[in-house]
Amino acid sequence: MNVEAWTFVMVGVSFALYLGVAIWARASSTGEFYVAGGQVPPLLNGMATAADWMSAASFISMAGLISFMGRDGSVYLMGWTGGYVLLALLLAPYLRKFGKFTVPDFVGDRYGSQTARLVAVLCALFVSFTYVAGQMRGVGIVFSRFLGVDITAGVLIGMGIVFFYAVLGGMKGITYTQVAQYCVLIFAYLVPAVFISLLMTGNVVPQLGFGSTLADGSGAGLLDKLDGLSRELGFATYTAGHKSTLDVFFITAALMVGTAGLPHVIVRFYTVPKVSAARVSAGWALLFIALLYTTAPAVAAFARTNLLTTISERPYSEAPEWFRNWQDTGLLHFEDKNGDGLIQYRGPDSAVENELVIDRDIMVLANPEIARLPAWVVGLVAAGGLAAALSTAAGLLLVISTSVAHDLLKKSLMPGISEKQELAAARITAGLAVIVAGYFGIHPPGFVAQVVAFAFGLAASSFFPAILLGIFSKRTNRQGAITGMVVGIVFTASYISYFKFIRPELNTPEHWWWGISPEGIGTLGMLLNFAVALTISRLTPPPPAEIQRLVENIRIPSDAPEAHEINL
């Protein structure tokens, strides 16, 4: 069978599996819809958390970023991995002890303020819609290449699938679907990596092949070969960093603390029975995440080396099939500017004009084809990319629906609604959110990982200080928390919007404040949030005594009976 046939088989089987699991695990109550009844085993919750965490940005875009940016791309690897550790160790047990299953619910009750709850709802919606845009674009990219449809049609297909199992199953359906999706995505990521590592270096372990010598008999190391190719073609040296140290620090920090403030990841720690189970599931999730994240740098180097050796100076008439297939999607563009019939792929330091533009989001998906792996491997990678994008999209849609149905309606505007009405509102909101997410997937503000980085920056500047101070500072009050969240997210969103949309021609290091890129500005927004929250809290009355006692109780994450309750 050819690539298209294998893709239909792999994607069809995996989708049938997801839909079957969603029907089996459909939610029948708000507890099951929001937190899967709080009864998911830690091992399975670790798999679901890993799938929720490893989005299209991790599967599709991260290795692509590293392959184009070289060492500078490691900020995404360090930021996202370190951020999960920060969340698991610093926040998750305390939030689980508190017993509130949404960030707005925690903020509202911790600071004793409906206004704080509403501000947190708006922040959650803003962050989640920004994040989900990247996932839907990832879905569109996979469908456009492997199923022969354009990106718009691909996004619409993905919308239909997510709508079905997110709206029907809620968190219960999503959790068990994400377990299946993790198995699919990790198998799809590792199989081609092992194949290519074996072909290029003779080493079956990609992580070891990354630092090995090539198997072509030249005796050259993989990274040495890649550095030489990069210099020869006018690209920046692959293993040398070119970003400023300050910007690297700010991007990494924004991704780390943004991770710790992501609502769709935090809610996963409420799906287990007790606090100790939350810690165990966090450990399992870190192990499952590490399988992909330690492989990504090797995949990036393999893909970049294969691309440079396969394409540059090749006659266009002899371009391989994968080149023309991706060209049909519009994600790879060739223009023979000098009319010599050769594909001149050149970097900015080359005297020869570049004729090839490659969307970095295609690198992982195209890698098996470039390396001439069997067609079934290509189809498997397509299924894995869809699993990664859809798993995270579903988690984000659930955050959006619970923010509206539970935090906005039940806790604020319509406290008297029944559980049945609340569940119906959550499902309707999820359906509407799918439509909005699809629009952003069709008209994204950037490539997948870049859009996701913006979402992390927004989460870092809004939620992280409010959560951290809410746990560890009895003196922080509602005035400080509200003002800090507003200042942080408005500043960060304004900076990103200015350089990405209002004045994109100024989006260069010499115009950025202190050389801090839009991807890293969330760190400065977070610092502003902390400064404003702490200052305002000191200038206004302290929280009531019962709130201060509550904070003391949060910091003792025990398995006392009251810690098991999930307050709906």
Summary of the structure (lengths in Angstrom):
residues: 568
radius of gyration: 23.6
end to end distance: 51.1
largest distance: 78.3
contacts: 2297
relative contact order: 0.19
helix: 75%
strand: 2%
